[in-house]
Amino acid sequence: MNIAVITGASSGMGMEFAVQLDQCLGRTDEIWLLARRKEPLEKLADSLRIKARVIVIDLTDETALRQFEEVLAIQNPRITVLVNCAGVGSHKLFARQNKEEIDAMIQLNITALTRMTMLCLPYMKNGSKLIQVSSGAAFVPQGAFAVYAASKAYVYSLSRALSQELKGRGITVTAVCPGPVNTPFLAHAYEDMSGFGVLKKLTMAKTACVVKKAIEDCKIGKSVSICGLPVKLLYLSTQSVQNVMMKCNYSPPAS
């Protein structure tokens, strides 16, 4: 059985990935939709062309992850696409954030994404695609967004490294690094939106455009997907030296 797995599928970019992949995936038997909220997942599943399986799960719950691991072992699918889209952010000075806010970002953006990648990789074969949703915030530290930006820098770095490690297995890894995207994430992160500057409003991207670009870049094997000129310029100005260093320092492990 060939499947696509999408986390954070109940809204925003995760939902958009499901909608667009539903129209372009071939030889896919099911799309597995993962998130905490059942109702929007079921509504999305009903709208898709490909059969969808709704999996209500808290990705920060280790017991739930072990149960998902058991489901994979029983079903033994071939995962053609994994989209790690679930994430959370809080725009607030570090000293004003409470433990729960910081823990939530670290657990979902870093730990859960890493665990999902580990759980799914054994079921990914030559030709499989791994899409990791990072952010343009990964490229530079951001005041009042310190933990979120750091968590996305982790996703970006992990994805670039995995892109090299998994190349020999024929698995493509793409880090999606958008700037501000018009999704429910923004309202949650900024609360009253007072911290959302004019420049960010002017450079805000449409969800459909970001996802369309990500899928196109993934298909051609690009390791980084960036939608929009402002974020592209930021990326080029901060990453050129790091790209050279990564290529020079990487040595494949002995087989």
The 8 nearest C-alpha neighbors of each residue, nearest first, counted from 0:
[[1, 76, 77, 28, 2, 27, 75, 29],
 [2, 0, 77, 27, 28, 76, 78, 79],
 [1, 3, 29, 78, 27, 30, 28, 79],
 [2, 4, 80, 30, 79, 78, 81, 31],
 [3, 5, 31, 81, 30, 82, 80, 32],
 [6, 4, 82, 32, 8, 33, 81, 83],
 [5, 7, 33, 85, 84, 8, 83, 34],
 [6, 8, 85, 34, 13, 84, 9, 33],
 [7, 9, 13, 14, 6, 10, 32, 33],
 [8, 10, 40, 39, 14, 7, 34, 36],
 [11, 9, 14, 8, 13, 12, 7, 183],
 [12, 10, 182, 14, 13, 183, 15, 206],
 [11, 13, 15, 14, 16, 206, 10, 210],
 [14, 12, 8, 7, 16, 15, 84, 11],
 [13, 15, 8, 10, 17, 12, 16, 11],
 [16, 14, 12, 18, 17, 13, 19, 11],
 [15, 17, 13, 19, 14, 18, 20, 12],
 [18, 16, 14, 20, 15, 19, 21, 13],
 [19, 17, 15, 21, 16, 20, 14, 47],
 [18, 20, 16, 21, 22, 17, 15, 23],
 [21, 19, 23, 22, 17, 24, 18, 16],
 [22, 20, 18, 19, 23, 17, 24, 49],
 [23, 21, 20, 19, 24, 18, 48, 49],
 [22, 24, 20, 21, 25, 19, 18, 214],
 [25, 23, 20, 21, 22, 27, 26, 19],
 [24, 26, 27, 23, 22, 28, 21, 20],
 [27, 25, 28, 24, 1, 2, 79, 0],
 [28, 26, 1, 25, 2, 29, 24, 3],
 [27, 29, 1, 2, 0, 26, 50, 49],
 [30, 28, 2, 50, 51, 27, 49, 31],
 [29, 31, 51, 3, 2, 4, 52, 32],
 [30, 32, 52, 4, 51, 3, 53, 5],
 [31, 33, 53, 5, 8, 54, 52, 30],
 [34, 32, 6, 54, 8, 55, 5, 7],
 [35, 33, 7, 55, 56, 36, 8, 9],
 [34, 36, 56, 55, 57, 37, 33, 9],
 [37, 35, 34, 38, 39, 55, 9, 40],
 [36, 38, 40, 39, 55, 41, 35, 34],
 [37, 39, 41, 40, 36, 42, 9, 43],
 [40, 38, 42, 9, 41, 37, 43, 36],
 [41, 39, 43, 9, 37, 38, 42, 44],
 [40, 42, 44, 38, 43, 39, 37, 45],
 [41, 43, 39, 45, 40, 44, 38, 46],
 [44, 42, 40, 46, 41, 45, 39, 47],
 [43, 45, 41, 51, 46, 42, 47, 40],
 [44, 46, 42, 43, 47, 41, 51, 48],
 [47, 45, 43, 44, 42, 48, 18, 41],
 [48, 46, 44, 49, 45, 21, 43, 18],
 [47, 49, 21, 50, 46, 22, 45, 51],
 [50, 48, 47, 21, 29, 51, 30, 28],
 [49, 51, 29, 30, 48, 28, 52, 47],
 [52, 50, 30, 44, 29, 31, 49, 53],
 [51, 53, 31, 32, 30, 54, 29, 50],
 [52, 54, 32, 31, 40, 55, 51, 33],
 [55, 53, 33, 32, 56, 52, 34, 31],
 [56, 54, 35, 34, 37, 33, 53, 36],
 [57, 55, 35, 34, 58, 54, 33, 63],
 [56, 58, 35, 59, 60, 63, 34, 55],
 [57, 59, 60, 111, 56, 64, 107, 63],
 [58, 60, 57, 111, 107, 106, 61, 110],
 [61, 59, 63, 58, 62, 57, 64, 56],
 [60, 62, 64, 63, 65, 59, 58, 66],
 [63, 61, 65, 64, 60, 66, 67, 59],
 [62, 64, 66, 60, 61, 65, 67, 56],
 [65, 63, 67, 61, 66, 62, 68, 60],
 [64, 66, 68, 62, 67, 63, 61, 69],
 [67, 65, 69, 63, 68, 64, 62, 70],
 [66, 68, 64, 70, 69, 65, 63, 71],
 [69, 67, 65, 71, 66, 70, 64, 72],
 [68, 70, 72, 66, 67, 71, 73, 65],
 [71, 69, 67, 73, 72, 68, 74, 66],
 [72, 70, 68, 74, 69, 75, 73, 67],
 [71, 73, 69, 75, 70, 74, 68, 76],
 [72, 74, 70, 71, 75, 69, 76, 68],
 [73, 75, 71, 76, 72, 70, 0, 69],
 [76, 74, 72, 71, 73, 77, 122, 0],
 [77, 75, 0, 74, 1, 78, 122, 2],
 [76, 78, 1, 122, 123, 0, 79, 2],
 [79, 77, 2, 123, 122, 80, 3, 1],
 [78, 80, 127, 3, 2, 77, 128, 1],
 [81, 79, 3, 128, 78, 127, 129, 4],
 [82, 80, 4, 129, 3, 5, 130, 83],
 [83, 81, 130, 5, 84, 131, 4, 129],
 [84, 82, 131, 6, 85, 132, 5, 130],
 [83, 85, 132, 7, 6, 13, 82, 86],
 [86, 84, 7, 6, 83, 107, 108, 13],
 [87, 85, 108, 107, 84, 88, 7, 104],
 [86, 88, 104, 108, 107, 184, 89, 85],
 [89, 87, 188, 147, 104, 90, 86, 187],
 [88, 90, 188, 91, 189, 144, 147, 100],
 [91, 89, 144, 188, 189, 143, 88, 92],
 [90, 92, 143, 89, 93, 144, 96, 95],
 [91, 93, 143, 95, 94, 96, 142, 144],
 [92, 94, 96, 95, 91, 143, 145, 146],
 [93, 95, 92, 96, 97, 91, 143, 98],
 [96, 94, 92, 93, 97, 91, 143, 98],
 [97, 95, 93, 94, 100, 91, 92, 98],
 [96, 98, 99, 100, 95, 101, 94, 93],
 [97, 99, 101, 100, 102, 96, 103, 95],
 [98, 100, 102, 97, 101, 103, 96, 104],
 [101, 99, 103, 97, 98, 102, 96, 104],
 [100, 102, 98, 104, 103, 99, 105, 97],
 [101, 103, 99, 105, 104, 100, 106, 98],
 [102, 104, 100, 106, 101, 105, 107, 99],
 [105, 103, 101, 108, 102, 107, 106, 87],
 [104, 106, 102, 109, 108, 103, 107, 101],
 [105, 107, 110, 103, 104, 109, 102, 59],
 [106, 108, 111, 104, 109, 105, 86, 59],
 [107, 109, 86, 104, 105, 106, 112, 150],
 [110, 108, 105, 112, 107, 106, 111, 150],
 [109, 111, 106, 113, 112, 107, 114, 108],
 [112, 110, 107, 114, 113, 58, 59, 109],
 [113, 111, 115, 109, 114, 110, 108, 116],
 [112, 114, 116, 110, 111, 115, 109, 117],
 [113, 115, 117, 111, 116, 112, 118, 110],
 [116, 114, 118, 112, 117, 113, 111, 119],
 [115, 117, 113, 119, 114, 118, 120, 112],
 [118, 116, 114, 115, 120, 119, 113, 121],
 [119, 117, 115, 116, 120, 114, 68, 121],
 [118, 120, 116, 122, 117, 121, 115, 123],
 [119, 121, 123, 122, 117, 118, 116, 124],
 [122, 120, 123, 119, 118, 117, 124, 78],
 [123, 121, 77, 120, 119, 78, 76, 124],
 [124, 122, 78, 120, 121, 127, 77, 79],
 [125, 123, 127, 126, 122, 170, 168, 77],
 [124, 126, 169, 170, 127, 168, 123, 171],
 [125, 127, 169, 170, 124, 128, 79, 171],
 [128, 126, 79, 170, 124, 123, 125, 80],
 [127, 129, 80, 171, 170, 79, 172, 81],
 [130, 128, 172, 81, 80, 171, 82, 173],
 [131, 129, 82, 173, 172, 81, 174, 83],
 [130, 132, 174, 83, 82, 175, 133, 173],
 [133, 131, 175, 84, 174, 83, 130, 176],
 [132, 134, 176, 151, 175, 154, 155, 174],
 [135, 133, 176, 136, 177, 137, 151, 178],
 [134, 136, 176, 178, 177, 137, 138, 230],
 [135, 137, 148, 134, 138, 139, 151, 141],
 [138, 136, 152, 151, 135, 148, 134, 139],
 [137, 139, 136, 135, 234, 237, 152, 140],
 [138, 140, 137, 136, 141, 148, 237, 135],
 [141, 139, 148, 145, 142, 149, 138, 136],
 [142, 140, 144, 145, 148, 139, 143, 136],
 [141, 143, 144, 145, 140, 92, 93, 91],
 [144, 142, 92, 91, 90, 145, 93, 141],
 [145, 143, 90, 141, 142, 147, 146, 148],
 [144, 146, 141, 148, 142, 147, 143, 149],
 [145, 147, 149, 148, 144, 150, 101, 104],
 [146, 148, 150, 149, 144, 88, 145, 151],
 [149, 147, 136, 151, 137, 145, 150, 146],
 [148, 150, 152, 146, 147, 151, 145, 153],
 [151, 149, 147, 153, 152, 148, 146, 109],
 [150, 152, 154, 137, 133, 153, 148, 149],
 [151, 153, 137, 149, 155, 150, 154, 156],
 [152, 154, 150, 156, 151, 155, 157, 149],
 [155, 153, 151, 157, 152, 156, 133, 158],
 [154, 156, 152, 158, 153, 157, 133, 174],
 [157, 155, 153, 159, 158, 154, 152, 160],
 [158, 156, 154, 160, 155, 159, 153, 161],
 [157, 159, 161, 155, 160, 156, 174, 154],
 [158, 160, 162, 156, 161, 157, 155, 222],
 [159, 161, 157, 162, 163, 158, 156, 164],
 [162, 160, 164, 158, 163, 159, 165, 157],
 [161, 163, 172, 159, 160, 165, 164, 158],
 [162, 164, 161, 160, 166, 165, 159, 249],
 [165, 163, 161, 162, 166, 160, 167, 251],
 [166, 164, 168, 167, 170, 162, 163, 161],
 [165, 167, 169, 168, 163, 164, 170, 162],
 [166, 168, 165, 169, 164, 170, 163, 125],
 [169, 167, 165, 166, 170, 125, 124, 164],
 [168, 170, 125, 166, 167, 126, 171, 165],
 [171, 169, 127, 126, 168, 165, 125, 166],
 [170, 172, 128, 220, 129, 162, 169, 127],
 [173, 171, 129, 162, 222, 130, 128, 158],
 [174, 172, 222, 130, 223, 217, 221, 131],
 [173, 175, 223, 131, 158, 132, 155, 133],
 [174, 176, 224, 132, 133, 223, 131, 173],
 [177, 175, 134, 135, 133, 225, 224, 174],
 [178, 176, 134, 135, 225, 226, 175, 179],
 [177, 179, 135, 230, 180, 134, 203, 176],
 [180, 178, 203, 204, 199, 177, 181, 202],
 [181, 179, 204, 203, 182, 205, 206, 178],
 [180, 182, 205, 206, 204, 203, 179, 185],
 [181, 183, 11, 184, 180, 185, 206, 12],
 [184, 182, 185, 186, 11, 187, 181, 10],
 [185, 183, 187, 182, 186, 188, 87, 11],
 [186, 184, 188, 187, 183, 189, 182, 181],
 [185, 187, 190, 189, 183, 188, 184, 192],
 [188, 186, 184, 185, 190, 189, 183, 89],
 [187, 189, 89, 88, 185, 90, 186, 190],
 [188, 190, 192, 90, 186, 187, 191, 185],
 [189, 191, 186, 187, 192, 188, 185, 193],
 [190, 192, 193, 189, 186, 194, 187, 195],
 [193, 191, 189, 195, 194, 190, 186, 185],
 [194, 192, 191, 195, 189, 196, 190, 90],
 [195, 193, 192, 196, 189, 90, 191, 91],
 [194, 196, 192, 193, 199, 197, 189, 200],
 [197, 195, 199, 198, 194, 200, 193, 192],
 [196, 198, 200, 199, 201, 195, 202, 194],
 [199, 197, 201, 200, 196, 202, 195, 203],
 [198, 200, 202, 196, 201, 197, 203, 179],
 [199, 201, 197, 203, 198, 202, 196, 195],
 [200, 202, 198, 199, 203, 197, 204, 196],
 [201, 203, 199, 200, 198, 204, 179, 229],
 [204, 202, 179, 200, 180, 201, 199, 181],
 [205, 203, 180, 179, 202, 181, 206, 209],
 [204, 206, 208, 207, 181, 180, 209, 203],
 [205, 207, 209, 208, 180, 12, 181, 210],
 [206, 208, 210, 205, 209, 211, 15, 12],
 [207, 209, 211, 205, 206, 210, 212, 204],
 [210, 208, 212, 206, 211, 207, 226, 213],
 [209, 211, 213, 207, 212, 208, 16, 214],
 [210, 212, 208, 214, 213, 209, 207, 215],
 [211, 213, 215, 209, 210, 214, 216, 208],
 [214, 212, 210, 216, 211, 215, 224, 217],
 [213, 215, 217, 211, 216, 212, 218, 210],
 [214, 216, 212, 218, 217, 213, 211, 219],
 [217, 215, 213, 221, 219, 218, 214, 224],
 [216, 218, 214, 220, 215, 219, 221, 173],
 [217, 219, 215, 216, 220, 214, 221, 128],
 [218, 220, 216, 217, 221, 215, 214, 171],
 [221, 219, 217, 218, 171, 216, 222, 173],
 [222, 220, 216, 223, 217, 219, 173, 224],
 [221, 223, 173, 172, 174, 220, 162, 159],
 [224, 222, 174, 173, 221, 175, 225, 176],
 [223, 225, 175, 213, 216, 176, 174, 173],
 [226, 224, 176, 177, 231, 175, 227, 223],
 [225, 227, 209, 177, 212, 224, 228, 230],
 [226, 228, 229, 230, 231, 225, 204, 177],
 [227, 229, 231, 230, 232, 226, 225, 233],
 [230, 228, 232, 231, 227, 233, 202, 178],
 [231, 229, 233, 232, 228, 227, 178, 234],
 [230, 232, 228, 234, 233, 229, 225, 235],
 [233, 231, 235, 229, 234, 230, 228, 236],
 [234, 232, 230, 236, 231, 235, 237, 229],
 [233, 235, 231, 232, 237, 236, 238, 230],
 [234, 236, 232, 238, 233, 237, 239, 231],
 [235, 237, 233, 234, 238, 232, 239, 231],
 [238, 236, 234, 235, 239, 233, 138, 240],
 [237, 239, 241, 235, 240, 234, 242, 236],
 [238, 240, 242, 241, 235, 237, 243, 236],
 [239, 241, 243, 242, 238, 244, 237, 245],
 [242, 240, 244, 238, 243, 239, 245, 237],
 [241, 243, 245, 239, 240, 244, 238, 246],
 [244, 242, 240, 246, 241, 245, 247, 239],
 [245, 243, 241, 247, 242, 246, 248, 240],
 [244, 246, 242, 248, 243, 247, 249, 241],
 [247, 245, 243, 244, 249, 248, 242, 241],
 [248, 246, 244, 245, 249, 243, 250, 242],
 [247, 249, 245, 246, 244, 250, 243, 251],
 [250, 248, 246, 247, 245, 251, 163, 244],
 [249, 251, 252, 248, 247, 246, 253, 164],
 [252, 250, 253, 249, 164, 163, 254, 167],
 [253, 251, 254, 250, 164, 249, 163, 167],
 [252, 254, 251, 250, 164, 249, 167, 165],
 [253, 252, 251, 167, 250, 164, 168, 165]]
